[in-house]
Amino acid sequence: MRVAWSAQHTYGKSLPILLSSMSGDVTLDVLGCGHETARWKRMARSLGVDGRITWHGWLPKDKAHAVVSRADVFIITSLRDLTSTVLLEALSAGKPVVCLDHCGFSDVVDETCGIKIPVGKPKDVIAGFTAALKTLEDAALRQRLSEGAMRKAAEYSWGSKRVALDRFYRLEWKKVLVCVYACSPLRGSEPGMGWNYLRLIASNVREVWAIVEQEKWENDIKTYLTTHPSEMKNVHFIFIRKPRCRWLRKIWPPSYYWFYRIWHWRAYKAARDLNKKVRFDCVHQLNMVGFREPGYMWKLPIPFVWGPIGGLGQTDWRLLGLLPFMGKVEFFFRNIINWCHSHFLIRPKLAARKAAETGALITATSENRREAKRLWGVDSVVLCEVGT
């Protein structure tokens, strides 16, 4: 049986869970690379499974898809995520998925398309993945789950999300302002999410104004629209440059948020002036997806939509036992910082309440919906942040 796994090689992606679960005639294709690659290769050699693993490194998208298409099963071992793009890509390719029963994976994967492993002690998690791989040696079961995977992927198409937007985008909203920091038709992850959601919004309303970060995304957007002139005709792009201090970012990565907040303040001032002329029906704070920085668009005296947002959940403390020492340190402090931010940051709470009262708060997963209700006392609509 051929298994595929794809992610950045970082502590939280936790490939060692799969390495420890390999048995029988399972062969493994590993895509991606990162600071953990060398350690994982050493671990594979120590476990005696390195001869059954192909380490592909980073591949162009079409070649990566080809590798996944040859697999019988796709494995996700992430300890913390929203709804990974690779999950939906694997389902679209008809691959049964094995993953932990948490984060956005809980919302998407069910018995029709894969197997979810209960979160628990490290030995129980590894045993769960081992048992799942053994179960999937049944070719008839894999075929049934493959058919279910493609049906499941269709539920998360961008077209289906357009219908979902109708639940909270009012018919009378004709002029909408969207704050979409990361937006590119040529990339995946956050910028790809920004572009696809912007397309959906533009298909629902008459005119859209989109405020986008300039340095990273203006060239991508203009290049694409030059070759696709019929798209986004009703979208007016406003590019605002974010200040940067790259040497400081290398020394202290969280400094990113200082400059990101400055960008949001500049975007808000531009939006405030523009609103006096255009008189928008609604403003949508789209991305970045993380809840920590809601920007300032919620201060405008118009209906406010925020999301999809994520990041409110904690990594189960038991899973830290699956990590090396530095991984334990990273996720320990992430949980502590995340708890403090979710409980004590004021602007996310104010933005969430404004959204719930005037427009809509959109959460990326059921877990984040529960946390938003518990922490901020507001209801939200669950809408996955990625699509097919």
C-alpha positions in Angstrom: 0.0 0.0 0.0 1.4 3.4 -1.0 0.9 6.3 1.4 1.5 10.0 0.8 2.2 12.8 3.3 2.8 16.5 2.5 3.6 19.5 4.7 6.3 21.8 5.8 8.8 19.8 7.9 8.2 21.6 11.2 7.6 20.3 14.8 3.8 20.7 14.5 3.4 18.6 11.4 4.8 15.6 13.4 5.7 13.1 10.7 7.3 10.9 13.3 3.8 9.7 14.2 3.6 8.1 10.8 7.2 6.9 10.8 6.4 5.0 14.0 3.2 3.6 12.5 4.6 2.1 9.4 4.4 -1.7 9.2 4.0 -4.4 6.7 4.4 -3.5 3.0 3.5 0.2 3.4 5.6 2.6 1.3 5.7 6.3 1.9 6.1 9.4 -0.3 7.1 12.5 1.8 6.7 15.9 0.2 8.1 19.2 1.5 11.1 20.1 3.6 12.1 22.2 6.5 14.2 22.4 9.7 13.1 18.9 10.8 13.9 17.0 7.6 17.4 15.8 8.7 16.1 14.6 12.1 13.2 12.8 10.5 15.5 11.0 8.1 17.7 9.9 11.0 14.6 8.6 12.8 13.5 6.7 9.7 16.9 5.0 9.5 16.8 4.1 13.2 13.3 2.6 12.8 14.5 0.6 9.8 11.8 2.1 7.4 14.0 4.5 5.4 14.2 2.0 2.5 10.4 2.3 2.1 10.4 6.1 2.0 10.9 8.5 -0.9 11.8 12.0 0.2 10.7 14.3 -2.7 11.4 17.7 -1.1 9.5 20.7 -2.6 7.9 20.0 -5.9 6.0 22.2 -8.4 2.3 21.9 -7.8 1.6 19.6 -10.8 4.3 17.2 -9.8 3.2 17.2 -6.2 -0.4 16.4 -7.4 1.0 13.5 -9.5 2.7 12.0 -6.4 -0.4 12.2 -4.4 -2.5 10.7 -7.3 -0.3 7.6 -7.3 -0.9 7.0 -3.6 -3.6 4.7 -2.1 -4.0 6.7 1.1 -3.2 10.3 2.3 -2.0 10.8 5.9 -2.1 14.0 8.0 -0.3 14.1 11.3 -0.7 17.9 12.1 -0.9 18.7 15.8 -2.5 22.1 15.2 -4.1 23.4 12.0 -7.4 24.9 10.6 -8.5 22.9 7.6 -5.4 22.2 5.6 -5.4 22.8 1.9 -3.7 19.5 1.3 -6.7 17.7 3.0 -9.1 19.0 0.4 -6.6 18.4 -2.4 -6.2 14.8 -1.3 -10.0 14.3 -1.1 -10.4 15.8 -4.6 -7.9 13.2 -5.8 -10.1 10.5 -4.3 -7.7 9.6 -1.5 -8.9 8.2 1.8 -7.5 10.3 4.6 -6.2 9.3 8.0 -5.8 12.2 10.5 -6.3 13.1 14.1 -9.8 13.9 15.3 -9.3 17.6 16.0 -9.1 21.0 14.4 -10.8 21.4 11.0 -10.2 17.8 10.2 -13.0 16.8 12.5 -15.4 18.9 10.5 -14.4 17.4 7.1 -13.4 13.8 7.5 -16.0 11.2 8.4 -16.5 7.5 8.0 -17.4 8.0 4.3 -14.0 9.3 3.3 -11.4 8.4 5.9 -10.4 7.4 9.4 -10.0 9.8 12.4 -7.7 8.9 15.3 -8.8 10.0 18.7 -6.5 12.5 20.4 -4.8 10.9 23.4 -1.5 9.8 24.8 1.4 9.5 22.4 1.4 5.7 22.5 -2.4 5.6 21.8 -2.1 8.0 18.9 0.6 5.9 17.3 -1.3 2.7 17.9 -4.4 4.4 16.3 -2.5 5.3 13.1 -0.9 1.8 13.0 -4.4 0.2 13.2 -5.8 2.5 10.6 -3.1 1.6 8.1 -3.7 -2.1 8.8 -7.5 -1.6 8.2 -6.8 0.2 4.9 -5.0 -2.7 3.5 -8.5 -3.8 2.4 -8.6 -2.7 -1.2 -12.5 -2.8 -1.3 -12.6 -0.5 1.7 -10.1 1.9 0.1 -12.3 2.0 -3.0 -15.4 2.8 -1.0 -13.6 5.6 0.9 -12.1 6.9 -2.4 -15.6 7.4 -3.8 -16.7 9.1 -0.6 -13.6 11.3 -0.7 -14.6 12.8 -4.0 -18.1 13.4 -2.9 -16.8 15.1 0.3 -14.5 17.3 -1.7 -17.5 18.5 -3.8 -19.1 19.8 -0.6 -16.2 22.2 -0.1 -16.0 23.6 -3.6 -15.7 27.4 -4.0 -19.1 27.2 -5.8 -20.7 25.8 -2.7 -19.2 28.6 -0.6 -20.9 31.1 -2.8 -24.2 29.7 -1.8 -23.1 29.8 1.9 -22.3 33.5 1.6 -25.9 34.2 0.8 -26.7 33.3 4.4 -25.3 36.5 5.7 -24.7 38.8 2.7 -27.9 40.8 2.4 -29.6 41.4 -0.9 -29.6 45.1 -0.4 -25.8 45.2 0.0 -24.6 46.5 -3.4 -21.3 48.3 -2.5 -18.9 46.3 -0.3 -15.5 47.1 1.0 -13.2 44.2 1.6 -9.9 44.4 3.7 -7.9 41.5 2.3 -4.2 41.9 3.4 -3.0 38.8 1.5 -4.5 38.3 -1.9 -3.0 36.5 -5.0 -4.5 34.5 -7.8 -1.1 32.8 -8.4 -0.5 31.3 -4.9 -2.1 29.1 -2.3 -2.4 29.4 1.5 -3.5 32.8 2.8 -3.2 34.8 -0.5 -5.0 32.1 -2.4 -7.8 32.1 0.2 -8.0 35.9 0.0 -8.3 35.8 -3.8 -10.9 33.1 -3.9 -13.1 34.6 -1.2 -12.8 38.0 -3.0 -14.1 36.3 -6.2 -17.1 34.9 -4.3 -17.9 38.3 -2.8 -17.6 40.0 -6.1 -20.0 37.5 -7.7 -22.6 38.3 -5.0 -22.6 42.1 -5.0 -22.6 44.9 -7.7 -19.3 46.6 -6.8 -16.4 45.8 -4.5 -13.5 47.8 -3.3 -10.6 45.7 -2.1 -7.7 47.0 0.1 -4.6 44.8 -0.4 -1.0 44.9 0.8 1.0 46.4 -2.0 4.6 45.1 -1.9 3.8 41.3 -2.0 0.5 41.1 -4.0 0.1 44.1 -6.4 2.3 42.5 -9.1 0.6 39.1 -8.9 -2.9 40.7 -9.2 -2.0 43.0 -12.1 -0.1 40.3 -14.0 -3.1 38.0 -13.7 -5.7 40.5 -14.7 -3.7 41.5 -17.7 -4.1 37.9 -19.0 -7.6 37.5 -17.6 -9.3 40.8 -18.4 -12.8 39.5 -18.1 -12.4 38.6 -14.4 -12.9 40.9 -11.4 -14.4 43.7 -13.6 -16.5 45.0 -10.7 -13.5 45.1 -8.2 -11.6 48.3 -7.5 -8.2 47.4 -6.0 -6.5 49.8 -3.5 -2.9 48.9 -2.7 -1.3 50.0 0.6 2.3 49.2 1.4 3.1 47.7 4.8 6.2 49.1 6.5 8.9 46.4 7.1 12.0 45.9 9.2 13.5 42.7 7.9 16.5 42.5 10.2 14.2 42.9 13.2 11.9 40.2 11.9 14.9 37.8 11.8 15.8 38.6 15.4 12.3 38.8 16.8 9.7 37.2 14.5 6.6 38.4 16.4 7.7 42.0 15.4 5.7 41.1 12.3 2.5 42.0 14.2 3.8 45.5 15.0 4.0 46.4 11.4 1.0 44.4 10.4 -1.1 46.6 12.9 0.4 49.8 11.3 -0.8 48.5 7.9 -4.3 47.9 9.3 -4.4 51.4 10.8 -3.4 52.9 7.4 -6.0 50.7 5.7 -8.7 51.9 8.1 -7.9 55.6 7.5 -8.1 55.1 3.8 -11.4 53.2 4.2 -12.8 55.9 6.4 -12.1 58.6 3.8 -13.4 56.4 1.0 -16.6 55.6 2.9 -17.5 59.3 3.0 -17.5 59.3 -0.8 -18.8 55.9 -1.7 -21.1 55.1 1.3 -20.5 51.4 1.5 -23.3 49.0 2.5 -20.9 46.7 4.3 -17.2 46.1 5.2 -15.7 42.6 5.3 -12.4 42.0 7.2 -11.2 38.9 5.4 -7.6 37.9 6.2 -5.2 37.1 7.7 -7.3 34.3 9.2 -5.8 34.5 12.7 -8.0 36.1 15.4 -5.2 38.2 17.0 -5.4 41.1 14.6 -8.9 42.1 13.5 -7.8 45.5 12.1 -9.9 48.5 12.6 -12.6 48.2 9.9 -15.2 47.4 12.6 -15.0 51.0 13.7 -16.7 52.1 10.5 -20.4 53.0 11.1 -21.6 50.3 8.7 -22.4 46.6 8.9 -19.2 44.5 9.6 -18.4 41.0 8.5 -15.3 39.3 10.0 -13.9 36.0 8.9 -13.3 33.2 8.4 -11.2 33.4 11.6 -9.2 30.7 13.4 -6.5 30.2 15.9 -8.7 30.2 19.0 -8.1 26.5 19.9 -5.3 25.1 22.0 -3.1 22.1 21.1 -4.1 19.2 23.4 -1.4 19.0 26.1 -1.1 15.3 25.7 0.1 15.7 22.1 3.2 17.6 23.3 4.6 14.2 24.3 5.0 13.4 20.5 7.5 16.3 20.1 11.2 16.7 20.6 12.4 19.1 23.4 12.3 22.3 21.3 9.0 21.3 19.9 7.6 20.9 23.4 9.0 24.3 24.3 7.4 25.9 21.2 4.0 24.5 21.7 4.0 25.0 25.4 4.5 28.7 25.0 2.1 28.8 22.0 -0.6 27.4 24.2 0.2 29.9 27.0 0.3 32.9 24.7 -2.8 31.8 22.8 -4.7 31.5 26.1 -3.7 35.0 27.1 -4.5 36.5 23.7 -7.9 34.8 23.4 -8.9 35.9 27.0 -7.4 39.4 27.3 -7.0 41.0 23.8 -9.7 43.7 23.6 -10.0 44.5 19.9 -10.8 40.9 18.8 -13.7 40.8 21.3 -15.0 44.2 20.2 -14.7 43.3 16.5 -16.5 39.9 17.1 -19.3 41.6 18.9 -19.7 44.3 16.2 -19.8 41.5 13.5 -22.3 39.4 15.3 -24.6 42.5 15.9 -24.4 44.1 12.4 -23.2 41.6 9.9 -21.7 38.2 10.6 -18.9 36.6 12.4 -17.5 33.7 10.4 -15.4 31.0 12.0 -13.3 28.5 10.1 -14.0 25.4 12.2 -16.5 24.2 14.7 -13.8 24.3 17.3 -13.4 28.1 16.7 -17.1 28.6 16.8 -17.3 27.0 20.2 -14.4 29.1 21.5 -15.9 32.3 20.1 -19.1 31.6 21.9 -17.4 30.7 25.2 -14.8 33.6 25.1 -16.8 36.4 23.5 -20.4 35.4 24.0 -21.2 35.6 20.3 -22.7 33.2 17.7 -20.9 32.6 14.4 -21.3 30.9 11.1 -18.8 28.1 10.3 -17.3 28.4 6.8 -14.1 26.6 6.0 -11.3 28.9 5.0 -10.1 26.8 2.1 -11.9 25.2 -0.9 -11.5 23.1 -4.0 
